[in-house]
Amino acid sequence: MDASIPATLSLAALADAYERARERFDYYAELAQKGDPVSILSARYLLIAWGEVWELLNEVGLYVGDVDAIELPPLSEDGGE
């Protein structure tokens, strides 16, 4: 596998993607902190959609945030909302 960076890499596009990832992570943290069932579910969907992107950016030195440091409360077990 070729590990070189393509010559067509756009730093402006990378900066834009990083900014969007930071915004989504901040929103994820906000939803997780709210703790209500709808917010928790929304945070879980964000984690599914963005988790790998956040991890990848963190690994290449573009720190987004520590997903493991944010604990999502469990969804209600009574089948409500």
MODELLER restraints for C-alpha pairs under 7 A, 6 or more apart:
rsr = mdl.restraints
at = mdl.atoms
rsr.add(forms.Gaussian(group=physical.xy_distance, feature=features.Distance(at['CA:21:A'], at['CA:54:A']), mean=6.68, stdev=0.5))
rsr.add(forms.Gaussian(group=physical.xy_distance, feature=features.Distance(at['CA:21:A'], at['CA:64:A']), mean=6.93, stdev=0.5))
rsr.add(forms.Gaussian(group=physical.xy_distance, feature=features.Distance(at['CA:22:A'], at['CA:64:A']), mean=5.40, stdev=0.5))
rsr.add(forms.Gaussian(group=physical.xy_distance, feature=features.Distance(at['CA:25:A'], at['CA:64:A']), mean=6.97, stdev=0.5))
rsr.add(forms.Gaussian(group=physical.xy_distance, feature=features.Distance(at['CA:25:A'], at['CA:65:A']), mean=6.91, stdev=0.5))
rsr.add(forms.Gaussian(group=physical.xy_distance, feature=features.Distance(at['CA:28:A'], at['CA:43:A']), mean=5.14, stdev=0.5))
rsr.add(forms.Gaussian(group=physical.xy_distance, feature=features.Distance(at['CA:28:A'], at['CA:46:A']), mean=6.43, stdev=0.5))
rsr.add(forms.Gaussian(group=physical.xy_distance, feature=features.Distance(at['CA:29:A'], at['CA:70:A']), mean=6.79, stdev=0.5))
rsr.add(forms.Gaussian(group=physical.xy_distance, feature=features.Distance(at['CA:31:A'], at['CA:39:A']), mean=4.97, stdev=0.5))
rsr.add(forms.Gaussian(group=physical.xy_distance, feature=features.Distance(at['CA:31:A'], at['CA:40:A']), mean=6.28, stdev=0.5))
rsr.add(forms.Gaussian(group=physical.xy_distance, feature=features.Distance(at['CA:31:A'], at['CA:43:A']), mean=5.67, stdev=0.5))
rsr.add(forms.Gaussian(group=physical.xy_distance, feature=features.Distance(at['CA:32:A'], at['CA:39:A']), mean=6.60, stdev=0.5))
rsr.add(forms.Gaussian(group=physical.xy_distance, feature=features.Distance(at['CA:32:A'], at['CA:40:A']), mean=5.62, stdev=0.5))
rsr.add(forms.Gaussian(group=physical.xy_distance, feature=features.Distance(at['CA:32:A'], at['CA:43:A']), mean=5.96, stdev=0.5))
rsr.add(forms.Gaussian(group=physical.xy_distance, feature=features.Distance(at['CA:32:A'], at['CA:72:A']), mean=5.51, stdev=0.5))
rsr.add(forms.Gaussian(group=physical.xy_distance, feature=features.Distance(at['CA:35:A'], at['CA:73:A']), mean=6.40, stdev=0.5))
rsr.add(forms.Gaussian(group=physical.xy_distance, feature=features.Distance(at['CA:37:A'], at['CA:75:A']), mean=5.91, stdev=0.5))
rsr.add(forms.Gaussian(group=physical.xy_distance, feature=features.Distance(at['CA:37:A'], at['CA:76:A']), mean=6.86, stdev=0.5))
rsr.add(forms.Gaussian(group=physical.xy_distance, feature=features.Distance(at['CA:37:A'], at['CA:81:A']), mean=6.37, stdev=0.5))
rsr.add(forms.Gaussian(group=physical.xy_distance, feature=features.Distance(at['CA:40:A'], at['CA:72:A']), mean=6.61, stdev=0.5))
rsr.add(forms.Gaussian(group=physical.xy_distance, feature=features.Distance(at['CA:40:A'], at['CA:75:A']), mean=6.97, stdev=0.5))
rsr.add(forms.Gaussian(group=physical.xy_distance, feature=features.Distance(at['CA:54:A'], at['CA:64:A']), mean=6.00, stdev=0.5))
rsr.add(forms.Gaussian(group=physical.xy_distance, feature=features.Distance(at['CA:57:A'], at['CA:63:A']), mean=6.25, stdev=0.5))
rsr.add(forms.Gaussian(group=physical.xy_distance, feature=features.Distance(at['CA:57:A'], at['CA:64:A']), mean=6.78, stdev=0.5))
rsr.add(forms.Gaussian(group=physical.xy_distance, feature=features.Distance(at['CA:58:A'], at['CA:64:A']), mean=5.99, stdev=0.5))
